[in-house]
Amino acid sequence: MITHKDLQDKELALLIKRGEITLAGNRKLKIYGKFSCSSGKRMKKENRVFFKDEKESIANGFRPCKNCMK
C-alpha cells in the first residue's frame, strides 16, 4: 500500500504507467476502486492510498467500491 501524500505527481504517473499500481482506495473508509471512479476522484489526497491489485487491497482490509467494482 502506497499513500498519495508520499508521492510526487511524476512518481505517481510513472508507477501507473509501469502497472505497479492499478487501484486506489480511501484509507479512512477502507474502500478501493478504479482510477476512473467518480467517487474516488472526489477523495482527499491525504486519504488516498494505492494498491498493485485486488489481492493486496483485500489483504489490507479494504472492500470493493459499490460504484465501480460491481
C-alpha positions, -999 to +999 in steps of 0.1 A: +000+000+000+014+034-010-001+067+003-007+095-021+007+122+001+041+104-001+043+106-039+051+134-063+029+137-094+056+124-117+063+094-095+026+086-094+023+088-132+054+065-136+040+039-112+007+038-130+024+036-164+045+007-152+015-011-138+029-011-103-004+004-090-038-003-106-063+006-079-069+035-055-085+034-020-097+055+008-077+047+039-104+060+063-134+043+047-114+011+037-128+011+002-109+006-030-118+011-067-107+020-102-090+053-110-119+063-132-145+060-104-163+093-098-164+086-060-126+081-059-120+113-079-136+134-051-114+118-024-090+140-004-053+134-013-044+127+024-069+098+024-059+082-009-038+050-010-028+029-040-026-008-045-010-031-071-040-054-073-072-065-056-054-092-037-032-065-020-062-043-012-082-071+003-052-082+024-051-047+038-087-049+049-103-029+021-136-037+004-146-030-033-164+002-042-200-004-050-200+022-078-171+009-100-164-026-088-198-043-090 
